[in-house]
Amino acid sequence: MSLPTARGAAQRAAKERTARQRRAAATGALMVAPSTLVIAVFFLAPLVLTVWMSLHDWPLFGEQTFTGLDNYKDALTDAEVWHALGFTTLYTVITTIVIFAVAFGLAFLVRSERPGVGLFRTAMFLPVVVGMAASALLWSALYSPQGGTIPQLLSDLHLVTDPGSPFTAYWPALFAVVVMVVWKTAGLTMVLLVVGMQSIPAEVYEAAALDGAGKVAVFRRITLPLMRRTLALAVVLSVTGSYLAFDQFYILTHGGPGLSTMTVVSTIYRTAFVSYRLGYAAAIAVLLLVLLAVLNTVQLRVLRREGR
């Protein structure tokens, strides 16, 4: 083959490769187009609109007035917002700790194959598929002093003499919501932990047993470190979901007693749809988004640093 002929063949091969790459890129773009459209319509567009609203005095009816960063300044000095953030943080810490304590116990029970363990796993996971609002309505009936199962049970066990609604005082109301949320969400965390445990090679545990390591040492030195990524995912899901809590408090406590159990999202709802200050509510929502982004970023950075 002459040199010009070989050069022409190489050029044709290069053009064919380029054409294939372009077709592959076009095919990939076509495949992700529906997802991109959904994200743009249901996430990016509302996010841009929310940020734009937060820069305005935006009543429900009437003319909008550009105010710049005034809504953010007001939110950062608003005692009601800080109270809601403090309560939401307390709720998040308590809920996350209790969920992981319950989920770890359940995960150790169901991680091995035993007779009936599949049915037990299914039973523990079933509450996860129930909507949060439906779960809150169910537990509202259970907590009801007029025929509710829980007050009647407490009375039968002689733990209380005159059972009433737990939502008339701050700590009982918070405890009642935490119990409901743990029942609702611990099954998902359990499944994540079981998957993480089963991904650890059995040889590691066998070597630890030969070295005479106890169960506590195995859990601290082997199970937890090797489940680091699974734990990080579960923590991110739990923390994010807790900071976005709304349905359970709206249905069970209505923010009471007083406004003591108002979460950040409840404050956003109340500001937007009770006070009709849409711009101010949008500013609080953006600040909450920034807070969650910072929390999740810190967790991921800690994970990467520990993974080195």
C-alpha positions in Angstrom: 0.0 0.0 0.0 1.4 3.4 -1.0 1.9 6.2 1.5 -1.0 8.4 0.1 -3.3 5.4 0.2 -2.4 4.5 3.8 -2.8 8.2 4.8 -6.2 8.3 3.3 -7.3 5.1 5.1 -6.1 6.5 8.4 -8.0 9.7 7.8 -11.2 7.7 6.9 -10.8 5.6 10.1 -10.3 8.8 12.2 -13.5 10.3 10.6 -15.4 7.1 11.3 -14.3 7.1 15.0 -15.3 10.8 15.3 -18.7 10.0 13.8 -19.2 7.1 16.2 -18.3 9.2 19.1 -20.7 11.9 18.0 -23.5 9.4 17.6 -22.7 7.9 21.0 -22.8 11.4 22.6 -26.1 12.2 20.8 -27.6 8.9 22.0 -26.5 9.6 25.5 -27.9 13.1 25.4 -31.2 11.7 24.1 -31.3 9.2 26.9 -30.7 11.7 29.7 -33.0 14.3 28.1 -36.2 13.2 30.0 -34.4 13.2 33.4 -32.8 16.6 32.6 -36.2 18.0 31.6 -37.8 16.7 34.9 -34.9 18.2 37.0 -35.1 21.5 35.1 -38.9 21.8 35.5 -39.4 20.5 39.0 -36.1 21.5 40.7 -34.1 24.2 38.9 -37.0 26.4 37.8 -38.7 26.4 41.3 -35.2 27.0 42.9 -34.6 30.0 40.7 -38.1 31.3 41.4 -37.6 30.9 45.1 -34.4 32.8 45.1 -36.0 35.6 43.0 -39.0 35.7 45.4 -36.6 35.9 48.4 -35.2 39.2 47.0 -38.7 40.8 47.0 -41.5 41.9 49.3 -43.9 39.4 47.7 -47.4 39.5 49.1 -50.0 36.9 48.0 -51.9 39.7 46.2 -50.6 43.0 45.1 -47.4 44.4 43.6 -44.0 42.9 44.3 -41.2 45.2 45.5 -37.5 44.5 45.2 -35.9 44.6 48.6 -32.5 43.0 47.9 -31.1 41.1 50.9 -33.5 42.6 53.5 -35.5 39.4 53.9 -32.3 37.5 54.7 -31.3 40.1 57.2 -34.7 39.9 58.9 -34.6 36.1 58.9 -31.2 36.0 60.6 -32.4 38.3 63.4 -35.9 36.8 63.8 -36.3 35.1 67.2 -39.1 32.9 65.8 -36.8 31.5 63.1 -34.0 30.9 65.5 -36.4 29.1 67.9 -37.6 26.9 65.1 -34.1 26.1 64.0 -33.1 25.3 67.6 -36.1 23.0 68.0 -35.5 21.3 64.6 -31.9 20.7 65.5 -32.8 19.2 68.8 -35.4 17.0 67.1 -32.9 16.0 64.5 -30.3 14.9 67.0 -32.7 13.0 69.2 -34.4 11.3 66.2 -31.2 10.3 64.5 -29.7 8.8 67.7 -32.9 6.8 68.5 -33.3 5.7 64.9 -29.8 4.4 64.7 -30.0 2.7 68.1 -33.2 0.9 67.0 -32.0 0.2 63.5 -28.8 -1.4 64.7 -30.6 -3.6 67.0 -33.0 -4.7 64.3 -30.1 -5.2 61.8 -28.2 -7.5 64.1 -31.4 -9.5 64.5 -32.1 -10.0 60.8 -28.7 -10.0 59.2 -28.4 -13.8 59.4 -30.6 -16.3 57.7 -33.0 -17.9 60.3 -36.5 -19.4 60.1 -39.0 -16.5 59.7 -36.3 -13.8 59.4 -37.6 -12.8 56.0 -41.1 -12.2 57.4 -39.6 -10.2 60.3 -37.7 -8.0 57.8 -40.8 -7.4 55.8 -42.8 -6.5 58.9 -40.1 -4.0 60.1 -39.9 -2.4 56.6 -43.6 -2.1 56.0 -44.0 1.3 57.9 -41.5 2.8 55.5 -43.9 2.5 52.5 -46.7 4.3 54.5 -46.8 8.0 53.8 -45.7 10.4 56.6 -49.1 12.1 56.7 -51.0 8.8 56.9 -48.6 7.6 59.7 -49.2 10.8 61.6 -53.0 10.4 61.3 -52.7 6.8 62.5 -50.6 7.7 65.5 -52.9 10.6 66.3 -55.7 8.1 66.7 -53.5 5.9 68.9 -52.5 8.9 71.1 -56.1 10.1 71.4 -57.3 10.2 75.1 -60.8 9.3 73.8 -60.4 5.6 73.1 -56.7 5.7 71.9 -54.8 2.5 72.4 -51.7 4.1 74.0 -53.4 6.0 76.8 -55.5 2.9 77.6 -52.3 0.8 77.7 -50.6 3.2 80.0 -53.6 3.2 82.3 -53.8 -0.6 82.3 -50.1 -0.8 83.2 -50.7 1.8 86.0 -48.0 4.1 84.6 -50.5 7.0 84.6 -53.6 7.6 86.5 -55.4 10.0 84.2 -54.1 9.6 80.7 -54.6 12.6 78.5 -53.2 13.9 75.2 -49.4 14.0 75.1 -49.5 17.1 72.9 -50.4 19.5 75.7 -46.8 19.7 77.0 -43.5 20.3 75.2 -41.5 17.2 76.1 -44.4 14.6 75.9 -45.3 16.1 72.5 -41.7 15.9 71.2 -41.4 12.3 72.6 -44.6 11.3 71.0 -43.5 12.6 67.6 -40.1 10.9 67.9 -41.7 7.6 68.6 -43.9 7.9 65.6 -41.0 8.9 63.3 -38.8 6.0 64.6 -41.6 3.5 63.9 -42.0 5.0 60.4 -38.4 5.3 59.3 -36.2 2.8 61.3 -37.0 0.1 58.8 -35.2 1.9 56.0 -32.1 2.5 58.1 -32.2 -1.2 59.2 -32.1 -2.3 55.5 -29.2 0.0 54.8 -27.3 -1.3 57.8 -28.0 -4.9 56.9 -26.6 -4.3 53.4 -23.5 -2.7 54.9 -23.0 -5.6 57.3 -23.4 -8.2 54.7 -20.8 -6.5 52.5 -18.1 -7.1 55.1 -16.2 -10.3 54.2 -16.7 -13.1 56.6 -13.0 -13.8 56.7 -12.5 -10.5 58.6 -14.7 -11.7 61.4 -13.1 -15.1 61.4 -9.7 -13.6 61.7 -10.9 -11.4 64.6 -12.4 -14.5 66.3 -9.1 -16.3 66.0 -7.4 -13.3 67.6 -9.8 -13.5 70.6 -11.6 -10.2 69.9 -14.9 -9.8 71.8 -18.2 -8.7 70.3 -17.8 -5.1 71.4 -14.3 -4.9 70.0 -15.4 -6.4 66.7 -18.2 -3.9 66.5 -16.0 -0.9 67.2 -12.9 -2.0 65.3 -14.3 -3.8 62.3 -18.1 -3.4 61.8 -18.3 0.4 62.2 -15.1 1.3 60.3 -16.0 -0.9 57.4 -19.6 0.4 57.3 -18.4 4.0 57.1 -19.9 4.8 53.7 -23.2 3.1 54.6 -23.4 5.0 57.9 -22.7 8.2 56.0 -25.6 7.6 53.6 -27.9 6.7 56.5 -26.9 9.8 58.5 -27.4 12.1 55.5 -30.8 10.7 54.9 -31.8 11.0 58.5 -30.5 14.5 59.1 -32.0 15.8 55.9 -35.3 14.2 56.5 -35.4 15.5 60.1 -34.6 19.1 59.1 -37.4 19.0 56.5 -39.9 17.7 59.1 -43.4 19.1 58.6 -46.2 16.6 58.2 -45.8 14.9 61.6 -45.8 18.2 63.5 -48.6 19.8 61.4 -50.9 16.8 62.1 -49.9 15.8 65.6 -48.9 18.9 67.5 -50.0 21.8 65.2 -46.8 23.5 66.4 -48.0 23.5 70.0 -48.2 23.8 72.8 -48.0 27.4 71.8 -45.3 27.5 69.1 -42.8 25.4 71.0 -42.8 22.5 68.4 -42.6 24.7 65.3 -40.0 23.3 62.9 -38.2 25.4 60.3 -40.5 24.1 57.5 -43.6 24.8 59.7 -42.3 28.3 60.1 -41.9 28.7 56.3 -45.5 27.3 55.8 -46.9 29.7 58.5 -45.1 32.7 57.1 -46.2 32.0 53.5 -49.7 30.8 53.9 -50.9 32.4 57.2 -49.0 35.7 57.1 -48.9 35.7 53.3 -45.3 36.9 53.3 -44.1 34.8 50.4 -40.8 36.6 49.9 -39.8 36.3 53.5 -40.8 32.6 53.5 -38.7 32.1 50.4 -35.7 33.6 52.1 -36.0 31.2 55.1 -36.3 28.3 52.6 -33.1 29.4 50.9 -31.3 29.7 54.2 -32.5 26.2 55.1 -31.2 24.8 51.8 -27.8 26.4 52.4 -27.7 24.9 55.9 -28.4 21.4 54.6 -25.9 21.8 51.8 -23.2 22.8 54.3 -24.1 19.9 56.7 -24.0 17.4 53.9 -20.8 18.8 52.5 -19.1 18.5 55.9 -20.2 14.9 56.2 -18.9 14.0 52.8 -15.6 15.7 53.5 -15.2 13.9 56.8 -15.9 10.6 55.0 -13.3 11.3 52.3 -10.7 12.3 54.9 -11.3 9.1 56.9 -11.2 7.1 53.7 -7.6 8.1 52.9 
